[in-house]
Amino acid sequence: MRALRDGEVLVKVYYTLISAGTEKAYFSGSPNTAQRFPTVPGYSSVGTVESVGQGVTEFKKGDRVFVAAGGHAGYNIQTCRNI
């Protein structure tokens, strides 16, 4: 996994929402949306903060969070505005 950039948060994903649009995107076979497996599919997710990048003051390790976009991994790097 890459190092966090300024303003990013690493979230350990516990649960994720799978909708009809998510399912279509993941399994359509389109090169733009096809996912490599194994993966945790989904869009919105909940989890805990594992670490924060420089400049992040809104969150700290251990905080429980909701991620508005991009919940498709066991660990997820997000900008603060998506949390």
N, C-alpha and C positions, 0 to 999 in steps of 0.2 A: 504494500500500500504506500502511496506517495505521502510525503510530508505535508502537513497542513499549511495553507497559505494564510496570510493576514485575513482576519474576519471569518474564518471557517471553523466549523465544529464537527468533530467526529462523533457519530451517534451509533451505538450498538442497537440494531433493530430487533425488536421482539415480536411485533405484530404488524401486518401490513394489509391494506385494503385491496381486494381484487375486484374490479368492476368489469362489465362487458367490454368496455374500451380497452382496458388493460389486457384482457385475455386476447382480444383480436390483435393488438399490437405485438404481443409476445409470441403468438403462435401463427402469425400470418405468413412468415417466411420472407417478408420484405427485408432486404439488406440493411435498411435504415432502422428497423425496429426489432429484428430478430435478436434474441438473447442467447448468450452462451450458457450452457448448463454445466455444473449445478448452479442454480441461482434461486433467490427468494423473490418471486415476481410480486409486483404491486406498484402502487403509486403513493398514496399517503401512508404514513407509518407512525408507530410510537416506539420509543426506546429510551435509553439513558445516554447521557453525555459521557464519552470516554476521555476526550481531551479537547482542548480549544486552541486555536491559533492566536497569534499575537493580536492584540487590540480587542479581543472579545471580552466584554465585561458583563454581558447579560446572562451568561451561562457559566457553570462550573462542572467539574467532574462529578457524576452521580445524579445530576438533575434529570428528572423525568420530563420528556419532551414529546410533542407532536410535530412531525415533519410534514409540511403541506405538499411537498413534491419530491419524488425520487426515492421511494422506499424499496428499491429492488436489489438489496444486498444485505448480507449479514451485518456489515458495517457500512455506514453511509456518511460521506463528507458533504456538508451543506453549508451554505452561507447563512448568517443569522436571520436574514429576512424570510427564509423558508421555514423557520422554526417558530 
